[in-house]
């Protein structure tokens, strides 16, 4: 992946277990543990996706008025 892709907030770093599990069984090459976690995926239809893993929360309001804010990584 290109290092020109720079997420500014909520980045997943190389030391995060999510980054390690994405690159399992190999090691993700990082210069420092605090570096962003890049990814590249090749699909069976020969398409691909590349980018930077980020975490964010999505507040959801239920009809009873309660709110939850699950943290998702994408």
C-alpha positions in Angstrom: 0.0 0.0 0.0 1.0 3.6 -0.6 2.2 5.5 2.3 0.7 8.7 0.7 -2.6 7.6 2.2 -2.6 9.3 5.6 -5.6 9.1 7.9 -5.6 12.1 10.2 -7.8 10.8 13.1 -8.7 7.5 14.7 -6.0 5.6 12.9 -5.3 2.0 13.8 -1.6 1.7 14.5 0.7 -1.2 13.7 1.0 -2.2 17.3 -2.8 -2.7 17.5 -3.9 -6.3 17.6 -6.4 -5.5 14.8 -3.6 -4.7 12.5 -1.7 -7.8 13.5 -4.8 -10.0 12.8 -5.4 -8.4 9.4 -1.8 -9.3 8.3 -1.8 -12.8 10.0 0.0 -15.2 9.5 2.8 -12.8 8.3 4.0 -9.7 10.0 3.0 -6.3 8.8 6.2 -4.3 7.9 6.2 -1.2 10.0 9.0 1.2 10.7 7.6 2.2 14.1 4.8 0.7 16.3 2.8 4.0 16.1 2.8 4.0 12.3 -0.7 3.7 10.6 -1.9 0.2 9.6 -2.1 0.0 5.8 -4.0 -2.8 4.1 -4.4 -4.2 0.6 -7.0 -6.8 -0.3 -7.2 -8.8 -3.6 -10.7 -10.2 -4.3 -11.5 -13.3 -6.3 -13.0 -11.2 -9.1 -9.6 -9.5 -9.5 -10.8 -6.3 -7.9 -8.8 -4.9 -5.0 -9.0 -2.4 -2.2 -6.2 -0.6 -0.4 -6.2 2.0 2.4 -5.7 2.8 6.0 -7.6 1.1 8.9 -9.5 3.5 11.1 -11.8 3.2 14.1 -14.9 5.3 14.5 -18.1 5.2 16.5 -21.6 5.3 15.1 -24.2 6.6 17.6 -27.5 4.7 17.2 -30.7 5.8 18.8 -33.3 3.1 19.5 -37.0 3.7 19.5 -37.0 3.5 23.3 -34.7 6.5 23.4 -31.5 4.7 24.5 -28.3 5.4 22.5 -25.4 3.0 21.9 -22.2 4.0 20.2 -20.4 0.9 18.9 -16.8 1.3 17.8 -16.2 -0.1 14.3 -13.0 -0.6 12.4 -13.0 -0.2 8.6 
